[in-house]
Amino acid sequence: MLKLKHPSCLLCVGASQCGKTTVIRQIIAQKAYDYEFKNIIWSYKAFQEWFIKEKGIKFVEGLLERFESDSLYIFDDYLHSLDEKFHSYSLSLRIILE
């Protein structure tokens, strides 16, 4: 079984509708981390129906201002927003993650 370390950064990248959200949900459901998170927080831009039935995840619209080290954060579909914002200025965008 897959075991992920905490703290870490995981990038899930793929084409639209390829199953990225499903993979992340499976990782959460399988408790694939070597750490028991106090909170799981899913930050989203567009509400999805499955949010209503999901247990154990706090769903927050928009980006957060503060973070806690004992929580798992999922940022759903924000890269495209950044790209659109910078595209209107005719700039190139590079993102470096640690």
For each residue, the residues with C-beta under 8 A, 3 or more apart:
1: 30 32
2: 27 30 32
3: 32 33 34
4: 8 10 27 32 33 34
5: 8 33 34 35
6: 33 34 35 37 72
7: 69
8: 4 5
9: 97 98
10: 4 27
11: 97
12: 20 23 24
13: 20
14: 18 19 20
15: 18
16:
17:
18: 14 15
19: 14 22 23
20: 12 13 14 23 24
21: 24 25 48 76
22: 19 25 26
23: 12 19 20 26 27
24: 12 20 21 27 28 74
25: 21 22 28 29 54
26: 22 23 29 30
27: 2 4 10 23 24 30 32 33
28: 24 25 31 32 40 56 57 72
29: 25 26
30: 1 2 26 27
31: 28 36
32: 1 2 3 4 27 28
33: 3 4 5 6 27 36 37 72
34: 3 4 5 6
35: 5 6
36: 31 33
37: 6 33 40 70 71 72
38: 68 70 71
39: 58 68 70 71 72
40: 28 37 56 57 58 71 72 74
41: 57 58 59 60 64 71 72 73 74
42: 51 57 58 59 60 74 76
43: 60 61 62 63 64 73 74 75 76 78
44: 47 48 51 59 60 61 76 77
45: 61 62 76 77 78 81
46: 77
47: 44 51 61
48: 21 44 51
49: 52
50: 53 54
51: 42 44 47 48 54 57 59
52: 49
53: 50
54: 25 50 51 57 59
55:
56: 28 40
57: 28 40 41 42 51 54
58: 39 40 41 42
59: 41 42 44 51 54
60: 41 42 43 44 64
61: 43 44 45 47
62: 43 45
63: 43 75 78
64: 41 43 60 67 73
65:
66:
67: 64 71 73
68: 38 39 71
69: 7
70: 37 38 39
71: 37 38 39 40 41 67 68
72: 6 28 33 37 39 40 41
73: 41 43 64 67
74: 24 40 41 42 43
75: 43 63 78
76: 21 42 43 44 45
77: 44 45 46 80 81
78: 43 45 63 75 81 82
79: 82 83 95
80: 77 83 84
81: 45 77 78 84 85
82: 78 79 85 86 93 95
83: 79 80 86 87 93
84: 80 81 87 88
85: 81 82 88 89
86: 82 83 89 91 92 93
87: 83 84 90 91 93
88: 84 85
89: 85 86
90: 87
91: 86 87
92: 86
93: 82 83 86 87
94:
95: 79 82
96:
97: 9 11
98: 9
